[in-house]
Amino acid sequence: MDSEPLSQTRLRHQLDVQLRQINRVLRQHHVPATVDGGSVLPRAISFDIQTQLAAGLEKVRGLKDDLMAALGVSDVALVNEEGHWRLRVSRPDEAPVPLLKLLASLPDLSPTTAPIGLANGEQPVLLRFAANHVKHVLIAGELGAGKTNLLRTIGAGLAFTNRQSDLQLLVMDPRGLEADHSQTAHPLRPLGYLPHMLTDPAGTQADCETIIHFLAEEMEYRRKERVRCPRIVVLMDHVVSFLEAGGQNASHDLLRLLQNGAGAGIHLVLSTDQPDAPQLANRTWRAAISVQVIGRLGAGAKLPAWVSAKAEQLPPLYGGGDFLAVAGEDVSYLQAAYIGDYDLHMKLNEMYNVARPRLLARPFSTRPRLAGDETPAPEQQSFSARGGAVWLSDEDEDAPGSAPIVDEDEV
C-alpha cells in the first residue's frame, strides 16, 4: 500500500466504494442482479453485471437516477459489450489541483498550515493559522465560484496534517446544511466525520449563534489563562446572512472573536457572496482579516473598497476555483485545491483505522459570559516567497530549511 502510487490508491478506493454502493442500491430495490469487477476506461468505469433474469436488467435501467445519486456521477448506462451486459459509470473530471496530490508534494508543513492551491508558476499557496501569521480569512464570490469547496479544502487539509490535540474544527452554515440539489450533498457536511470536529456541523442560525457565543467565552478564558492550544479553526459559510439574521449579541460576539480570537488560538475562515455588504466595511474587519480570497463575482458586482486596488487591475476570474489571494497590497492568482467525496472517504478510513485517544470538548455552558478588554490587532500580513511556495505570513519568518516556527507557549 505504501509503495503504491497515490493515483492508483485513489482509483482503487473509488472502484471499491462504487462497487459496494451499486450493489447496495440493487439490494434496496430487490433487483435480482449484482455487479463485480471494474474496467477503467478513459471517461468511464465499466462494471460486469451478473443476473440470470431479463427482468433484472430492466430494473437496473429504471434505477439510473438512484445510481447516479448514490455514486455522485453525471451518467450511468447499461450497455451490451460483446454479449456481456455491463454498467458503465461516468468518471468525474480530475480537479486541476487535487488536494491529496498537493499534500503529497508538501511533506514538511509547519503546524496548523493549510495548503489552499497553486499560484502562478505552480507555487503552492499556504495559510498558516497563528497570531503573527494568518489571523482570519474572508472568502468571497458568487454562487459557483467555489467558496464552499475551498472551506472544505481548508478543513480537510488541516485535519489530515495535524493531531486533534493541536487543532480542532468547527463548521457552520446559518442557511442550512441540506442538499442544494437532489443529487448533491452540501460540501461541508462530510467534514462532520473528521475526528477533529468539536461538535456536529451547525446548520441553523440558532446553532451558529450558540457556537459563536461559546467561542467568545472560550476566548476570554484562554486570554485570562494564557492558553492557545489546541488551535480552533472555524469554517463559516454565508457570514453576511449570519450577521443579518442575528441580533446585536451575535454580531458583538463575532466582532470580539475577530479582534482578539487569533491571540487566543481561535481563527475564523468566513465566506460570503456579498463582499461589499456594509457589515464587512468597518475598521474591525479591515484590521482583523489577514487574507481575502476573492472568486468570480456577479455581473455588476464590485470589490469592496478595502480590498487592494491591484485586484481591480487584473483580468476577470472565470469561477470553478479560480481566485485572487489578497494580503495587504499583495495580490496573486490562485487555483484552489479540491477534495472530492471519494478522496475524503479514503482519508477518513485511514484516520479511523489508526487507534488514537478521543478528546472530549468542554460543554458550551460551563463558563460564564465574560467581558474582556479590546486590544488592537496586529497589522495585516503580506505574501512572502520561501522555498518555492507562496506563504501568507510575516516578513521575519524563518529562512527556508529552518525548523518550523512554534509559539513559545505551544512548546
VEXDREN-2710 file (C-alpha; in Angstrom, 1 decimal):
% VEXDREN-2710
k/r/px/py/pz
1/MET/0.0/0.0/0.0
2/ASP/2.7/2.5/1.0
3/SER/4.7/1.9/-2.2
4/GLU/1.6/2.1/-4.5
5/PRO/1.4/5.4/-6.4
6/LEU/-1.2/7.8/-5.0
7/SER/-3.2/7.9/-8.2
8/GLN/-3.6/4.1/-8.2
9/THR/-4.5/4.1/-4.5
10/ARG/-7.2/6.8/-5.1
11/LEU/-8.6/5.0/-8.1
12/ARG/-8.7/1.6/-6.4
13/HIS/-10.5/3.1/-3.4
14/GLN/-13.1/4.7/-5.8
15/LEU/-13.7/1.4/-7.5
16/ASP/-14.2/-0.4/-4.3
17/VAL/-16.6/2.1/-2.9
18/GLN/-18.6/2.4/-6.1
19/LEU/-18.9/-1.4/-6.3
20/ARG/-20.4/-1.5/-2.8
21/GLN/-22.7/1.4/-3.5
22/ILE/-24.1/-0.1/-6.7
23/ASN/-24.8/-3.5/-5.0
24/ARG/-26.4/-1.7/-2.1
25/VAL/-28.8/0.2/-4.4
26/LEU/-29.7/-3.1/-6.2
27/ARG/-30.4/-4.8/-2.8
28/GLN/-32.6/-1.9/-1.6
29/HIS/-34.8/-2.3/-4.7
30/HIS/-34.8/-6.1/-4.7
31/VAL/-33.1/-6.3/-8.1
32/PRO/-32.0/-9.9/-8.9
33/ALA/-28.5/-8.8/-10.0
34/THR/-25.1/-8.0/-8.7
35/VAL/-22.0/-6.2/-10.1
36/ASP/-18.4/-7.1/-9.8
37/GLY/-15.1/-6.4/-11.5
38/GLY/-14.4/-3.0/-12.9
39/SER/-12.6/-1.9/-16.1
40/VAL/-11.2/1.6/-16.2
41/LEU/-11.9/3.4/-19.4
42/PRO/-10.7/7.0/-20.3
43/ARG/-14.1/8.5/-19.5
44/ALA/-15.9/5.8/-17.6
45/ILE/-15.7/2.7/-15.4
46/SER/-17.4/-0.5/-16.7
47/PHE/-18.8/-3.0/-14.1
48/ASP/-19.8/-6.5/-15.1
49/ILE/-23.5/-7.3/-14.3
50/GLN/-24.3/-10.8/-13.1
51/THR/-28.0/-11.8/-13.5
52/GLN/-30.0/-14.8/-14.7
53/LEU/-33.2/-12.9/-15.3
54/ALA/-34.1/-10.4/-18.1
55/ALA/-36.3/-8.6/-15.5
56/GLY/-33.1/-7.8/-13.6
57/LEU/-31.7/-5.8/-16.5
58/GLU/-35.0/-3.9/-16.9
59/LYS/-35.0/-3.0/-13.3
60/VAL/-31.4/-1.8/-13.5
61/ARG/-32.4/0.5/-16.3
62/GLY/-35.1/2.0/-14.1
63/LEU/-32.6/2.8/-11.3
64/LYS/-30.5/5.2/-13.3
65/ASP/-31.3/8.3/-11.2
66/ASP/-30.9/6.3/-7.9
67/LEU/-27.5/5.0/-9.0
68/MET/-26.3/8.5/-10.2
69/ALA/-27.3/10.0/-6.8
70/ALA/-25.6/7.2/-4.9
71/LEU/-22.4/7.4/-6.9
72/GLY/-22.3/11.2/-7.3
73/VAL/-21.7/10.9/-11.1
74/SER/-23.3/12.6/-14.1
75/ASP/-24.3/9.5/-16.1
76/VAL/-24.9/5.7/-15.7
77/ALA/-25.7/3.5/-18.7
78/LEU/-26.5/-0.2/-19.2
79/VAL/-24.5/-1.4/-22.3
80/ASN/-24.0/-4.7/-24.1
81/GLU/-20.4/-5.3/-25.0
82/GLU/-19.6/-8.5/-26.9
83/GLY/-22.6/-10.3/-25.4
84/HIS/-21.9/-9.2/-21.9
85/TRP/-24.0/-6.7/-20.0
86/ARG/-22.1/-4.0/-18.2
87/LEU/-23.0/-1.0/-16.1
88/ARG/-21.0/2.0/-17.4
89/VAL/-20.4/4.7/-14.8
90/SER/-19.0/8.1/-15.9
91/ARG/-15.8/9.2/-14.3
92/PRO/-15.7/12.8/-12.9
93/ASP/-13.1/15.1/-14.4
94/GLU/-10.0/15.3/-12.3
95/ALA/-9.7/18.5/-10.4
96/PRO/-7.0/20.9/-11.6
97/VAL/-5.4/20.8/-8.2
98/PRO/-6.3/17.6/-6.2
99/LEU/-5.7/18.3/-2.5
100/LEU/-4.2/14.9/-1.8
101/LYS/-1.6/15.3/-4.6
102/LEU/-0.8/18.8/-3.3
103/LEU/-0.3/17.5/0.2
104/ALA/1.9/14.7/-1.0
105/SER/4.2/17.3/-2.5
106/LEU/4.5/19.1/0.8
107/PRO/5.7/16.6/3.4
108/ASP/7.2/19.1/5.8
109/LEU/4.3/21.5/6.5
110/SER/4.5/23.7/9.6
111/PRO/1.8/23.1/12.3
112/THR/-1.7/24.5/11.5
113/THR/-0.8/25.2/7.9
114/ALA/-3.4/24.8/5.2
115/PRO/-2.3/24.4/1.5
116/ILE/-5.2/26.0/-0.4
117/GLY/-4.0/25.7/-4.0
118/LEU/-1.4/26.7/-6.6
119/ALA/-0.4/30.2/-7.6
120/ASN/1.2/31.3/-10.9
121/GLY/4.2/29.3/-11.6
122/GLU/2.8/26.2/-9.8
123/GLN/3.8/27.5/-6.4
124/PRO/1.7/26.1/-3.5
125/VAL/-0.2/28.8/-1.6
126/LEU/-0.1/28.2/2.2
127/LEU/-2.1/29.6/5.1
128/ARG/-0.5/29.2/8.5
129/PHE/-3.0/30.0/11.2
130/ALA/-1.2/31.7/14.1
131/ALA/-1.5/35.1/15.8
132/ASN/1.6/36.5/14.0
133/HIS/0.8/34.9/10.6
134/VAL/-2.8/34.5/9.4
135/LYS/-5.4/35.6/11.9
136/HIS/-8.7/35.3/10.0
137/VAL/-9.6/34.7/6.3
138/LEU/-12.5/36.0/4.2
139/ILE/-13.6/34.1/1.1
140/ALA/-15.9/36.0/-1.4
141/GLY/-17.5/35.1/-4.7
142/GLU/-20.8/34.4/-6.4
143/LEU/-22.7/31.1/-6.5
144/GLY/-20.5/28.6/-8.3
145/ALA/-17.2/30.4/-7.6
146/GLY/-16.0/27.6/-5.3
147/LYS/-16.2/29.3/-1.9
148/THR/-17.8/26.4/0.0
149/ASN/-15.5/23.8/-1.6
150/LEU/-12.5/26.0/-0.6
151/LEU/-13.8/25.9/3.0
152/ARG/-13.9/22.2/2.8
153/THR/-10.4/22.0/1.4
154/ILE/-9.1/24.1/4.3
155/GLY/-10.8/22.0/6.9
156/ALA/-9.7/18.7/5.3
157/GLY/-6.2/19.8/4.7
158/LEU/-5.7/20.9/8.3
159/ALA/-7.2/17.7/9.7
160/PHE/-5.0/15.5/7.5
161/THR/-1.8/17.2/8.7
162/ASN/-2.5/18.0/12.4
163/ARG/-3.3/16.0/15.5
164/GLN/-6.5/16.5/17.4
165/SER/-4.5/17.7/20.4
166/ASP/-3.1/20.5/18.3
167/LEU/-6.0/21.6/16.2
168/GLN/-9.8/21.3/16.3
169/LEU/-12.5/22.4/13.8
170/LEU/-16.0/23.9/13.8
171/VAL/-18.2/24.0/10.7
172/MET/-21.4/26.1/10.3
173/ASP/-23.7/27.5/7.7
174/PRO/-26.7/29.5/9.0
175/ARG/-28.6/28.9/5.8
176/GLY/-28.6/25.2/6.4
177/LEU/-26.6/22.1/5.5
178/GLU/-29.3/20.4/3.5
179/ALA/-28.6/19.3/-0.1
180/ASP/-28.5/22.2/-2.6
181/HIS/-29.7/19.8/-5.4
182/SER/-31.4/16.5/-5.3
183/GLN/-28.2/14.6/-6.2
184/THR/-25.7/16.8/-4.5
185/ALA/-24.9/16.9/-0.7
186/HIS/-23.7/20.0/1.0
187/PRO/-19.9/20.1/0.6
188/LEU/-19.3/20.9/4.3
189/ARG/-21.5/18.1/5.8
190/PRO/-18.9/15.3/5.3
191/LEU/-16.4/17.3/7.4
192/GLY/-18.6/16.3/10.4
193/TYR/-16.9/12.8/10.3
194/LEU/-13.5/14.2/10.9
195/PRO/-12.2/13.3/14.4
196/HIS/-11.1/17.0/14.8
197/MET/-14.6/18.3/15.0
198/LEU/-15.6/19.8/18.3
199/THR/-19.3/19.3/17.6
200/ASP/-21.6/18.4/14.7
201/PRO/-21.7/20.9/11.8
202/ALA/-24.2/23.6/12.6
203/GLY/-26.9/24.3/10.1
204/THR/-29.3/26.7/11.7
205/GLN/-28.9/30.4/12.7
206/ALA/-29.6/29.5/16.4
207/ASP/-26.9/26.8/16.5
208/CYS/-24.4/29.1/14.8
209/GLU/-25.1/31.8/17.4
210/THR/-24.7/29.3/20.2
211/ILE/-21.3/28.2/18.9
212/ILE/-20.0/31.8/18.3
213/HIS/-21.1/32.8/21.8
214/PHE/-19.3/29.8/23.3
215/LEU/-16.2/30.7/21.3
216/ALA/-16.3/34.3/22.6
217/GLU/-16.4/32.9/26.2
218/GLU/-13.7/30.4/25.4
219/MET/-11.5/33.2/24.0
220/GLU/-11.9/35.2/27.3
221/TYR/-11.0/32.2/29.3
222/ARG/-7.9/31.5/27.1
223/ARG/-6.7/35.1/27.3
224/LYS/-7.0/35.0/31.1
225/GLU/-5.2/31.7/31.4
226/ARG/-2.8/32.4/28.6
227/VAL/-3.8/29.3/26.7
228/ARG/-3.6/29.0/22.9
229/CYS/-3.8/25.2/22.3
230/PRO/-5.4/23.4/20.7
231/ARG/-5.9/25.9/17.9
232/ILE/-9.5/26.1/16.8
233/VAL/-10.3/26.9/13.2
234/VAL/-13.9/27.9/12.5
235/LEU/-15.3/27.4/9.0
236/MET/-18.5/29.5/8.4
237/ASP/-20.3/29.8/5.1
238/HIS/-22.6/32.8/4.4
239/VAL/-21.3/35.0/7.2
240/VAL/-23.4/38.1/6.0
241/SER/-26.5/36.0/6.4
242/PHE/-25.4/35.2/9.9
243/LEU/-25.0/38.9/10.7
244/GLU/-28.3/40.0/9.0
245/ALA/-30.3/37.3/10.8
246/GLY/-28.6/37.6/14.2
247/GLY/-29.2/40.1/16.9
248/GLN/-26.7/42.6/18.4
249/ASN/-25.3/39.9/20.7
250/ALA/-24.4/37.6/17.8
251/SER/-22.6/40.5/15.9
252/HIS/-20.8/41.6/19.0
253/ASP/-19.6/38.0/19.7
254/LEU/-18.3/37.7/16.2
255/LEU/-16.5/41.1/16.3
256/ARG/-14.9/40.1/19.6
257/LEU/-13.5/37.0/18.0
258/LEU/-12.2/38.9/15.0
259/GLN/-10.4/41.4/17.3
260/ASN/-8.9/39.0/19.9
261/GLY/-9.5/35.4/18.8
262/ALA/-6.3/34.8/17.0
263/GLY/-4.2/35.7/20.0
264/ALA/-6.1/33.0/21.9
265/GLY/-5.7/30.4/19.2
266/ILE/-9.2/30.8/17.6
267/HIS/-9.2/31.6/13.9
268/LEU/-12.2/32.3/11.6
269/VAL/-12.5/31.4/7.9
270/LEU/-15.6/33.1/6.7
271/SER/-17.3/33.1/3.2
272/THR/-19.8/35.3/1.6
273/ASP/-21.4/36.2/-1.8
274/GLN/-21.7/39.8/-0.6
275/PRO/-18.2/41.2/-0.1
276/ASP/-19.4/44.7/-0.4
277/ALA/-22.0/44.3/2.4
278/PRO/-21.9/47.2/4.9
279/GLN/-21.4/44.8/7.8
280/LEU/-18.0/43.9/6.5
281/ALA/-16.8/47.5/5.9
282/ASN/-15.9/48.7/9.4
283/ARG/-12.4/49.1/10.6
284/THR/-12.5/46.0/12.9
285/TRP/-12.9/43.8/9.8
286/ARG/-10.2/45.6/7.9
287/ALA/-7.7/45.1/10.8
288/ALA/-8.6/41.5/11.6
289/ILE/-8.8/39.9/8.2
290/SER/-5.3/38.9/7.2
291/VAL/-6.2/37.4/3.8
292/GLN/-9.1/37.9/1.4
293/VAL/-9.6/35.1/-1.2
294/ILE/-11.8/36.6/-4.0
295/GLY/-13.5/34.5/-6.6
296/ARG/-15.7/35.4/-9.5
297/LEU/-18.3/38.0/-8.6
298/GLY/-21.7/38.5/-10.2
299/ALA/-22.4/40.9/-13.1
300/GLY/-22.0/44.5/-11.9
301/ALA/-20.6/43.5/-8.6
302/LYS/-17.5/45.4/-7.4
303/LEU/-14.8/44.5/-5.0
304/PRO/-15.1/46.3/-1.6
305/ALA/-13.1/49.5/-1.3
306/TRP/-10.9/48.0/1.4
307/VAL/-9.5/45.3/-1.0
308/SER/-6.2/46.2/-2.6
309/ALA/-6.7/48.3/-5.7
310/LYS/-4.3/46.0/-7.5
311/ALA/-7.0/43.4/-7.7
312/GLU/-9.1/45.6/-9.9
313/GLN/-6.4/45.8/-12.5
314/LEU/-6.2/42.0/-13.1
315/PRO/-8.2/40.2/-15.7
316/PRO/-11.6/38.7/-14.7
317/LEU/-12.0/35.4/-12.9
318/TYR/-13.8/32.5/-14.5
319/GLY/-15.1/30.6/-11.5
320/GLY/-14.7/26.9/-10.6
321/GLY/-12.0/27.5/-8.0
322/ASP/-10.3/30.4/-9.8
323/PHE/-9.4/33.0/-7.1
324/LEU/-7.3/36.0/-6.2
325/ALA/-5.5/35.9/-2.9
326/VAL/-5.1/39.3/-1.4
327/ALA/-2.9/40.0/1.6
328/GLY/-2.3/43.7/2.2
329/GLU/-1.2/45.2/-1.1
330/ASP/0.0/41.9/-2.5
331/VAL/-2.3/40.0/-5.0
332/SER/-1.8/36.6/-6.6
333/TYR/-3.8/34.4/-8.8
334/LEU/-4.8/31.1/-7.2
335/GLN/-6.3/27.8/-8.5
336/ALA/-7.9/26.4/-5.4
337/ALA/-7.2/22.8/-4.4
338/TYR/-10.2/20.4/-4.3
339/ILE/-11.0/17.2/-2.5
340/GLY/-13.9/15.0/-3.8
341/ASP/-16.0/12.6/-1.8
342/TYR/-14.0/9.5/-2.7
343/ASP/-10.7/11.0/-1.6
344/LEU/-12.3/12.3/1.6
345/HIS/-13.8/8.9/2.3
346/MET/-10.4/7.3/1.8
347/LYS/-8.7/9.6/4.2
348/LEU/-11.4/9.2/6.8
349/ASN/-11.0/5.4/6.6
350/GLU/-7.2/5.8/7.2
351/MET/-7.9/8.1/10.2
352/TYR/-10.3/5.7/11.9
353/ASN/-8.1/2.7/11.3
354/VAL/-5.4/4.3/13.4
355/ALA/-6.0/3.9/17.1
356/ARG/-5.9/7.2/19.0
357/PRO/-7.4/8.6/22.1
358/ARG/-10.6/10.6/21.7
359/LEU/-10.7/14.1/23.1
360/LEU/-13.9/15.4/24.7
361/ALA/-14.9/19.1/24.1
362/ARG/-15.9/21.1/27.2
363/PRO/-19.7/21.7/27.1
364/PHE/-20.8/25.1/26.0
365/SER/-22.5/26.1/29.3
366/THR/-19.6/25.6/31.7
367/ARG/-18.2/29.1/31.6
368/PRO/-19.9/32.4/32.3
369/ARG/-20.0/35.2/29.8
370/LEU/-17.1/37.5/30.5
371/ALA/-16.3/41.0/29.2
372/GLY/-12.7/41.4/28.1
373/ASP/-10.5/44.4/27.1
374/GLU/-10.2/45.3/23.5
375/THR/-6.6/45.1/22.4
376/PRO/-5.6/46.3/18.9
377/ALA/-5.0/43.6/16.3
378/PRO/-1.6/43.3/14.7
379/GLU/-1.1/44.8/11.2
380/GLN/-2.1/42.8/8.1
381/GLN/0.4/40.3/6.8
382/SER/1.9/40.1/3.4
383/PHE/2.9/37.4/1.0
384/SER/6.5/36.1/1.2
385/ALA/8.1/33.6/-1.2
386/ARG/10.2/30.9/0.6
387/GLY/11.3/27.5/-0.6
388/GLY/9.2/27.6/-3.8
389/ALA/5.9/28.4/-2.0
390/VAL/3.8/31.5/-1.5
391/TRP/3.3/32.0/2.2
392/LEU/0.8/34.4/3.7
393/SER/2.9/35.3/6.7
394/ASP/5.2/37.8/8.4
395/GLU/8.3/39.1/6.7
396/ASP/10.5/38.0/9.6
397/GLU/9.6/34.3/9.0
398/ASP/12.4/31.8/9.4
399/ALA/14.5/31.2/6.3
400/PRO/13.9/28.2/4.1
401/GLY/15.2/25.0/5.5
402/SER/15.0/26.1/9.2
403/ALA/12.9/24.4/11.8
404/PRO/9.1/25.0/11.9
405/ILE/8.1/28.0/13.9
406/VAL/6.2/27.2/17.1
407/ASP/4.9/29.8/19.5
408/GLU/6.8/29.7/22.8
409/ASP/3.7/28.8/24.8
410/GLU/2.9/25.9/22.4
411/VAL/6.1/24.0/23.1
END
